[in-house]
Amino acid sequence: MTGDKWTFLVVRDEGGPVRQYSLSTRLLKVLGGFGAAVALAFTAFTLVVGVNGAALAKAQHLQEQNDALRTELEQFHQRVGELEGTLGELAQEGSDLRTLAGLETFDPDILEVGVGGPGLGTPSSYGLWAVDSTASKSAFAVSYDLAALERQALLLSTSLDEAADSLAAHHDLMESTPSILPTDGWLSSRFSQSRMHPVHNRPMPHPGIDIAANKGTPIYAAAKGRVLRAGWVAGYGLTVEIDHGYGYTTLYGHASQLLVRRGQQVTRGDVIAQVGSTGVTTSSHLHYEVRINGVAQNPANFILPESVP
């Protein structure tokens, strides 16, 4: 360096010529400042490009997420529609079940009533509204439909519970209602308010039916119930009486042997005694009575027709 100049020697190789360049200090400072400015500009450009690239990548990712959410919402709409169809079928089956159970059917309009209230809000009350109002409306619609379906499902559940309880009661009533011929034999004497008594030889009420059968033939309980008495009864001989509930009682007289005891629970078809001729009778047979709240009924009305020979 000489004075205010800088001298640079440039050698290409050992045998090559030497080139000499001289630059003033001022020019060198200008070139240095320009280089620094270029470097700073390049750095700033690189940063801007990097930031913009990251922003674009993030925007692309958010767009993909939004598209995925929209697809999910559309699928939810479709599933809600399918669920509505399923609940509609259940409502029809529930209506049929209530009819079988002897209950009034639900008015279809009850299940179609909408839902609302402060807890449901509006589309604009969703946090998604500020980001995507269309998606917010769609989400609100799904929420509304789900709330309506929840209400319908609750009503159907209550309705089905009522029908199940009613059917259970009907089932118990059917099990407790006398409905079979209590022994295998022939109907030899019918229910009558005035029948010529075969022993007393005068007209007398006959509050039951007589079924002729061989001694020892099994006698069956006509329905489920509890044995009220099992023992000797004047005129009837060895007798079983059963309380079936719902006001029903049955009586089985003239048995040769009793096979149950007082207080015992029986079901329809259980063998409770054997046919005989004890008490006031002329031959081996079963005397069978049915009473409702203590009033004698015609037992033939409580026996399936095909079982009466």
C-alpha positions as CSV (number, residue, x, y, z in Angstrom):
1,M,0.0,0.0,0.0
2,T,1.4,3.4,-1.0
3,G,-0.2,6.6,0.2
4,D,-3.9,6.4,-0.1
5,K,-3.8,3.5,-2.5
6,W,-3.8,-0.2,-2.2
7,T,-1.8,-2.3,-4.6
8,F,-2.7,-6.0,-5.3
9,L,-0.4,-8.4,-7.0
10,V,-2.1,-11.3,-8.8
11,V,0.0,-14.4,-9.8
12,R,-1.7,-17.0,-11.9
13,D,1.0,-19.7,-11.5
14,E,4.8,-19.9,-10.9
15,G,5.6,-19.4,-14.5
16,G,2.9,-16.9,-15.3
17,P,3.1,-13.1,-15.5
18,V,2.4,-11.0,-12.4
19,R,-0.4,-8.6,-12.6
20,Q,-0.6,-5.5,-10.5
21,Y,-3.8,-3.6,-9.5
22,S,-3.9,-0.4,-7.5
23,L,-7.1,0.9,-5.7
24,S,-7.6,4.0,-3.7
25,T,-8.7,3.7,-0.2
26,R,-11.9,5.5,-0.9
27,L,-12.8,3.2,-3.8
28,L,-12.0,0.2,-1.7
29,K,-14.4,1.5,1.1
30,V,-17.1,2.0,-1.5
31,L,-16.7,-1.5,-2.9
32,G,-16.7,-2.9,0.7
33,G,-19.9,-1.0,1.5
34,F,-21.5,-2.2,-1.7
35,G,-20.6,-5.8,-1.0
36,A,-22.0,-5.5,2.5
37,A,-25.2,-4.1,1.2
38,V,-25.5,-6.9,-1.4
39,A,-24.8,-9.5,1.4
40,L,-27.5,-7.9,3.6
41,A,-30.0,-7.7,0.7
42,F,-29.3,-11.4,-0.1
43,T,-29.8,-12.4,3.5
44,A,-33.0,-10.4,3.8
45,F,-34.2,-12.0,0.5
46,T,-33.4,-15.5,1.8
47,L,-35.3,-14.8,5.0
48,V,-38.4,-13.5,3.1
49,V,-38.4,-16.4,0.8
50,G,-38.0,-18.8,3.8
51,V,-40.8,-17.1,5.7
52,N,-43.1,-17.0,2.7
53,G,-42.4,-20.7,2.0
54,A,-43.2,-21.7,5.6
55,A,-46.4,-19.6,5.5
56,L,-47.4,-21.2,2.2
57,A,-46.7,-24.7,3.6
58,K,-48.7,-23.9,6.7
59,A,-51.6,-22.5,4.6
60,Q,-51.5,-25.6,2.5
61,H,-51.6,-27.8,5.6
62,L,-54.5,-25.8,7.0
63,Q,-56.3,-26.1,3.7
64,E,-55.8,-29.9,3.8
65,Q,-57.1,-30.0,7.4
66,N,-60.2,-27.9,6.4
67,D,-60.9,-30.3,3.5
68,A,-60.6,-33.3,5.8
69,L,-62.9,-31.6,8.3
70,R,-65.5,-30.9,5.6
71,T,-65.3,-34.5,4.5
72,E,-65.8,-35.7,8.1
73,L,-68.8,-33.3,8.5
74,E,-70.4,-34.7,5.3
75,Q,-69.9,-38.2,6.6
76,F,-71.5,-37.3,9.9
77,H,-74.5,-35.8,8.0
78,Q,-74.8,-39.1,6.1
79,R,-74.6,-41.2,9.3
80,V,-77.1,-39.0,11.0
81,G,-79.5,-39.5,8.1
82,E,-79.0,-43.3,8.4
83,L,-79.6,-43.1,12.1
84,E,-82.8,-41.2,11.5
85,G,-84.0,-44.0,9.2
86,T,-83.1,-46.6,11.8
87,L,-85.0,-44.7,14.6
88,G,-88.0,-44.4,12.2
89,E,-88.0,-48.2,11.8
90,L,-87.7,-48.7,15.6
91,A,-90.6,-46.2,16.1
92,Q,-92.8,-48.3,13.8
93,E,-91.8,-51.6,15.6
94,G,-92.3,-49.9,18.9
95,S,-95.8,-48.8,17.8
96,D,-96.6,-52.4,16.8
97,L,-95.2,-53.7,20.1
98,R,-97.4,-51.2,22.1
99,T,-100.4,-52.4,20.2
100,L,-99.6,-56.0,21.2
101,A,-99.1,-54.9,24.7
102,G,-102.6,-53.2,24.8
103,L,-101.1,-49.7,25.0
104,E,-101.9,-46.6,23.0
105,T,-99.5,-45.9,20.2
106,F,-97.3,-42.8,20.1
107,D,-98.4,-40.0,17.9
108,P,-95.7,-39.8,15.2
109,D,-95.7,-36.0,15.5
110,I,-94.3,-36.4,19.0
111,L,-91.1,-37.9,17.6
112,E,-90.8,-35.2,15.0
113,V,-90.9,-32.2,17.4
114,G,-87.7,-30.2,17.2
115,V,-85.3,-29.3,19.9
116,G,-84.0,-26.0,21.1
117,G,-83.2,-23.8,24.1
118,P,-80.3,-21.7,25.3
119,G,-78.0,-24.7,25.6
120,L,-78.1,-25.3,21.8
121,G,-76.9,-21.8,20.7
122,T,-76.6,-20.7,17.1
123,P,-74.0,-21.2,14.4
124,S,-72.4,-17.9,15.2
125,S,-71.9,-19.0,18.8
126,Y,-69.5,-21.7,17.7
127,G,-65.8,-21.0,17.9
128,L,-65.5,-22.2,14.3
129,W,-67.6,-19.3,13.1
130,A,-64.7,-16.8,13.0
131,V,-62.5,-19.3,11.0
132,D,-65.1,-20.8,8.6
133,S,-68.7,-19.8,8.8
134,T,-69.8,-22.4,6.3
135,A,-68.2,-25.2,8.4
136,S,-69.7,-23.7,11.5
137,K,-73.2,-23.8,10.0
138,S,-72.6,-27.5,9.0
139,A,-71.4,-28.4,12.5
140,F,-74.4,-26.6,14.1
141,A,-76.8,-28.6,11.8
142,V,-75.1,-31.9,12.9
143,S,-75.4,-30.9,16.5
144,Y,-79.0,-30.0,16.1
145,D,-79.9,-33.3,14.4
146,L,-78.0,-35.3,17.1
147,A,-79.9,-33.5,19.8
148,A,-83.2,-34.3,18.1
149,L,-82.2,-37.9,17.7
150,E,-81.2,-38.2,21.3
151,R,-84.6,-36.9,22.3
152,Q,-86.3,-39.4,20.0
153,A,-84.2,-42.3,21.3
154,L,-85.1,-41.4,24.9
155,L,-88.8,-41.3,24.0
156,L,-88.5,-44.6,22.2
157,S,-86.6,-46.1,25.1
158,T,-89.4,-45.0,27.5
159,S,-92.1,-46.4,25.2
160,L,-90.4,-49.7,24.8
161,D,-89.9,-50.0,28.6
162,E,-93.7,-49.5,29.0
163,A,-94.5,-52.0,26.3
164,A,-92.1,-54.6,27.9
165,D,-93.6,-54.1,31.3
166,S,-97.1,-54.5,29.9
167,L,-96.2,-57.6,27.9
168,A,-94.6,-59.1,31.1
169,A,-97.8,-58.4,32.9
170,H,-99.8,-59.9,30.1
171,H,-97.5,-62.9,30.0
172,D,-97.9,-63.5,33.7
173,L,-101.7,-63.2,33.3
174,M,-101.7,-65.7,30.5
175,E,-99.6,-68.1,32.6
176,S,-102.0,-67.7,35.5
177,T,-105.2,-68.2,33.4
178,P,-106.6,-71.8,33.4
179,S,-106.5,-73.1,29.8
180,I,-106.0,-76.8,29.7
181,L,-108.0,-80.0,30.3
182,P,-106.7,-81.1,33.7
183,T,-106.6,-84.8,32.9
184,D,-106.9,-87.2,30.0
185,G,-110.4,-88.5,29.8
186,W,-114.0,-87.9,28.6
187,L,-116.3,-85.1,29.4
188,S,-119.1,-86.9,31.3
189,S,-121.0,-84.0,32.9
190,R,-121.1,-80.4,32.0
191,F,-121.4,-77.1,34.0
192,S,-125.1,-76.5,35.0
193,Q,-127.2,-74.4,37.3
194,S,-129.6,-77.3,37.8
195,R,-128.5,-80.9,37.1
196,M,-130.1,-84.1,38.4
197,H,-127.6,-85.3,41.0
198,P,-126.6,-89.0,40.3
199,V,-126.4,-89.8,44.1
200,H,-129.0,-87.5,45.7
201,N,-131.4,-88.0,42.8
202,R,-132.7,-84.4,42.8
203,P,-131.9,-81.2,40.8
204,M,-128.8,-79.5,42.1
205,P,-126.3,-76.9,40.7
206,H,-123.2,-78.4,39.2
207,P,-120.5,-75.7,39.4
208,G,-117.9,-77.6,37.4
209,I,-117.4,-80.3,34.9
210,D,-116.7,-84.0,35.3
211,I,-114.1,-85.8,33.4
212,A,-114.3,-89.6,33.4
213,A,-110.9,-91.3,33.6
214,N,-109.3,-94.4,35.1
215,K,-108.2,-94.4,38.7
216,G,-104.6,-93.2,39.0
217,T,-104.7,-91.0,35.8
218,P,-102.5,-87.9,36.4
219,I,-104.3,-84.6,37.3
220,Y,-102.5,-81.5,36.0
221,A,-102.6,-77.9,37.3
222,A,-104.5,-75.8,34.8
223,A,-102.2,-72.8,35.3
224,K,-99.5,-71.6,37.5
225,G,-100.3,-70.6,41.1
226,R,-100.1,-71.5,44.8
227,V,-101.9,-74.4,46.4
228,L,-104.6,-73.1,48.8
229,R,-105.5,-76.4,50.2
230,A,-104.8,-80.1,49.6
231,G,-106.8,-82.5,51.7
232,W,-110.3,-83.9,52.4
233,V,-113.3,-81.7,51.6
234,A,-116.9,-82.8,52.4
235,G,-118.6,-84.1,49.2
236,Y,-115.4,-83.6,47.1
237,G,-113.2,-86.2,48.9
238,L,-109.5,-85.7,48.4
239,T,-109.3,-82.2,46.8
240,V,-106.7,-79.7,45.6
241,E,-107.5,-76.0,45.3
242,I,-105.1,-73.6,43.6
243,D,-105.0,-69.8,43.7
244,H,-103.7,-68.5,40.4
245,G,-103.9,-64.8,41.1
246,Y,-105.9,-62.2,39.2
247,G,-109.0,-63.5,41.0
248,Y,-108.7,-67.1,39.4
249,T,-109.0,-70.3,41.5
250,T,-109.4,-73.9,40.4
251,L,-110.6,-77.0,42.3
252,Y,-109.8,-80.6,41.5
253,G,-112.0,-83.1,43.4
254,H,-112.5,-86.9,44.0
255,A,-108.8,-87.7,43.7
256,S,-107.4,-91.0,44.8
257,Q,-104.0,-89.5,45.9
258,L,-102.7,-85.9,46.4
259,L,-99.2,-85.1,45.2
260,V,-98.9,-81.4,46.4
261,R,-99.2,-79.7,49.8
262,R,-100.7,-76.4,50.9
263,G,-98.5,-73.3,50.0
264,Q,-96.7,-75.1,47.2
265,Q,-96.0,-73.2,44.0
266,V,-97.0,-75.0,40.8
267,T,-96.9,-74.3,37.1
268,R,-99.3,-75.2,34.3
269,G,-99.0,-79.0,33.6
270,D,-97.5,-80.0,36.9
271,V,-99.0,-83.3,38.2
272,I,-100.8,-82.4,41.4
273,A,-103.0,-85.5,42.1
274,Q,-104.4,-88.7,40.6
275,V,-107.9,-89.4,39.5
276,G,-110.1,-91.4,42.0
277,S,-113.6,-91.7,43.3
278,T,-113.3,-90.3,46.9
279,G,-116.2,-88.3,48.3
280,V,-119.8,-88.4,47.0
281,T,-119.4,-90.1,43.6
282,T,-120.5,-93.1,41.7
283,S,-117.4,-93.8,39.6
284,S,-113.8,-92.8,39.0
285,H,-113.6,-89.2,37.6
286,L,-112.2,-85.7,38.1
287,H,-114.6,-82.9,39.2
288,Y,-113.0,-79.7,38.0
289,E,-114.1,-76.1,38.9
290,V,-113.0,-72.6,37.8
291,R,-113.9,-69.6,39.9
292,I,-113.3,-65.8,39.3
293,N,-113.4,-63.8,42.5
294,G,-115.3,-66.7,44.1
295,V,-118.0,-66.9,41.4
296,A,-118.2,-70.3,39.6
297,Q,-117.6,-70.2,35.9
298,N,-118.1,-72.7,33.1
299,P,-114.7,-74.5,33.0
300,A,-115.3,-75.3,29.3
301,N,-114.7,-71.6,28.6
302,F,-111.2,-72.0,30.0
303,I,-110.1,-75.1,28.1
304,L,-108.7,-75.1,24.6
305,P,-111.5,-76.7,22.4
306,E,-109.2,-79.2,20.8
307,S,-108.3,-80.7,24.2
308,V,-111.9,-81.6,25.1
309,P,-112.9,-85.0,23.9
